[in-house]
Amino acid sequence: MKKFTVTLTKDERKNLKQITVKGKHKSQKVINALILLGCDEGEYQEKRSTNEEISRVLKISMRKIDRAKKRFIVDGLDVALNGRKGSRVYTKKVDGDFEAHLVALSCSEAPEGFSRWSLRLLADKVVELDYIDSISHESIRRILKKTNSNLGNKRGG
């Protein structure tokens, strides 16, 4: 039993063929175009390839072929070629107030036993002072780098 049957129009076939032969396209887009061309069961297809043949020639899994066909049928040609855009929304933990506290802390005297603040020490201290729930030393580095470059621009250098 076939789950998804790909039927391409003449224009869709022409566009897919162009993707496979010219221009600079991402490899996955070209592979998806080749899958759809091979699976086409429309009237403009000369010889339909089996999923096994497509899998062997393109060196891809049968599952990838099934996913490409499903995306074409359910979501359309554009999503089948390019994939879905990420829908995850990230909330920002850091605001200007936190950055100001971090800069002030980094300019203050280092803790006893240390000659200067390390990124990890700063990360631990801002959590300890309840400025933020959690933060990595790498995020501290990015914030300080951004803040430092902004200060440099304001001073004219």
C-alpha positions as CSV (number, residue, x, y, z in Angstrom):
1,M,0.0,0.0,0.0
2,K,1.3,3.4,-1.0
3,K,1.0,6.0,1.7
4,F,1.8,9.2,-0.4
5,T,1.7,9.4,-4.1
6,V,3.7,12.3,-5.7
7,T,2.2,13.8,-8.8
8,L,4.1,16.7,-10.2
9,T,2.9,19.3,-12.8
10,K,4.9,20.1,-15.8
11,D,6.1,23.4,-14.2
12,E,7.0,21.6,-10.9
13,R,9.1,19.1,-12.9
14,K,10.8,21.8,-14.8
15,N,11.7,23.8,-11.6
16,L,12.9,20.6,-9.8
17,K,15.1,19.7,-12.8
18,Q,16.6,23.2,-12.8
19,I,17.5,22.9,-9.1
20,T,19.3,19.6,-9.8
21,V,21.4,20.8,-12.7
22,K,22.3,24.5,-12.1
23,G,22.6,27.2,-9.5
24,K,24.0,27.0,-6.0
25,H,21.6,25.1,-3.8
26,K,22.0,23.4,-0.5
27,S,22.7,19.7,-0.9
28,Q,19.6,18.6,1.0
29,K,17.4,20.7,-1.4
30,V,19.0,19.0,-4.4
31,I,18.5,15.6,-2.8
32,N,14.8,16.4,-2.0
33,A,14.3,17.6,-5.6
34,L,15.8,14.3,-6.9
35,I,13.6,12.3,-4.6
36,L,10.5,14.1,-5.8
37,L,11.5,13.7,-9.5
38,G,12.2,10.0,-9.0
39,C,8.9,9.4,-7.1
40,D,6.7,11.3,-9.5
41,E,3.7,9.3,-10.8
42,G,2.3,12.1,-12.9
43,E,1.7,12.1,-16.6
44,Y,5.0,13.9,-17.4
45,Q,7.2,11.2,-15.8
46,E,8.9,9.0,-18.4
47,K,10.0,6.2,-16.0
48,R,9.2,6.1,-12.3
49,S,11.9,4.8,-10.0
50,T,11.2,2.6,-7.0
51,N,12.0,3.9,-3.5
52,E,14.7,1.2,-3.3
53,E,16.4,2.4,-6.5
54,I,16.3,6.0,-5.3
55,S,17.7,5.0,-1.9
56,R,20.5,3.1,-3.5
57,V,21.5,5.7,-6.1
58,L,21.3,8.7,-3.8
59,K,22.7,6.7,-0.8
60,I,19.9,7.8,1.5
61,S,17.5,6.0,3.7
62,M,14.0,4.8,2.8
63,R,12.7,6.9,5.7
64,K,14.1,10.1,4.1
65,I,12.2,9.3,0.9
66,D,9.0,8.8,2.8
67,R,9.5,12.0,4.8
68,A,10.1,14.0,1.6
69,K,7.0,12.6,-0.1
70,K,4.9,13.2,3.0
71,R,6.1,16.8,3.2
72,F,5.3,17.4,-0.4
73,I,1.7,16.0,-0.1
74,V,0.9,17.6,3.3
75,D,2.8,20.9,3.2
76,G,3.6,21.6,-0.4
77,L,6.6,21.9,-2.7
78,D,8.5,24.6,-0.8
79,V,8.5,22.8,2.5
80,A,9.3,19.5,0.8
81,L,12.5,21.1,-0.7
82,N,13.6,23.4,2.1
83,G,12.2,21.7,5.2
84,R,10.2,23.4,8.0
85,K,11.3,26.5,9.7
86,G,11.9,26.1,13.4
87,S,8.9,27.0,15.5
88,R,10.6,27.1,18.9
89,V,10.5,30.5,20.6
90,Y,13.3,31.4,23.0
91,T,12.7,33.8,25.8
92,K,15.4,36.2,26.7
93,K,16.8,35.8,30.2
94,V,19.1,38.8,30.1
95,D,18.0,42.4,30.0
96,G,19.7,45.8,30.4
97,D,19.3,45.8,34.2
98,F,21.1,42.5,34.5
99,E,23.8,43.6,32.2
100,A,24.4,46.8,34.3
101,H,24.6,44.7,37.5
102,L,27.1,42.3,35.7
103,V,29.3,45.1,34.5
104,A,29.3,46.7,37.9
105,L,30.2,43.4,39.6
106,S,33.0,42.7,37.1
107,C,34.5,46.2,37.8
108,S,34.4,45.6,41.5
109,E,37.1,44.0,43.6
110,A,37.6,40.3,43.0
111,P,36.6,37.9,45.8
112,E,39.1,37.1,48.5
113,G,41.8,34.7,47.3
114,F,41.5,35.8,43.7
115,S,43.4,38.5,41.8
116,R,40.6,39.1,39.3
117,W,37.1,37.9,38.4
118,S,36.9,34.8,36.2
119,L,33.8,34.2,34.0
120,R,32.8,31.3,36.1
121,L,33.2,33.3,39.3
122,L,31.0,36.0,37.8
123,A,28.4,33.4,36.7
124,D,28.3,31.9,40.2
125,K,28.1,35.3,41.9
126,V,25.2,36.7,39.8
127,V,23.2,33.6,40.6
128,E,24.1,33.8,44.3
129,L,23.0,37.5,44.4
130,D,19.7,36.5,42.7
131,Y,20.2,38.7,39.7
132,I,19.3,35.7,37.5
133,D,18.1,32.1,38.0
134,S,21.0,30.5,36.1
135,I,23.6,31.5,33.5
136,S,26.7,29.9,31.9
137,H,30.1,31.4,31.9
138,E,29.9,31.6,28.1
139,S,26.8,33.8,28.3
140,I,28.7,36.0,30.7
141,R,31.6,36.3,28.2
142,R,29.2,37.2,25.4
143,I,27.5,39.9,27.5
144,L,30.8,41.4,28.6
145,K,32.2,41.3,25.1
146,K,29.1,43.1,23.7
147,T,29.1,45.6,26.5
148,N,32.8,46.3,26.2
149,S,32.5,46.9,22.4
150,N,29.6,49.2,23.0
151,L,31.6,51.2,25.5
152,G,34.5,51.4,23.1
153,N,32.3,52.8,20.4
154,K,30.9,55.5,22.7
155,R,34.5,56.6,23.6
156,G,35.3,56.9,20.0
157,G,37.7,53.9,19.7
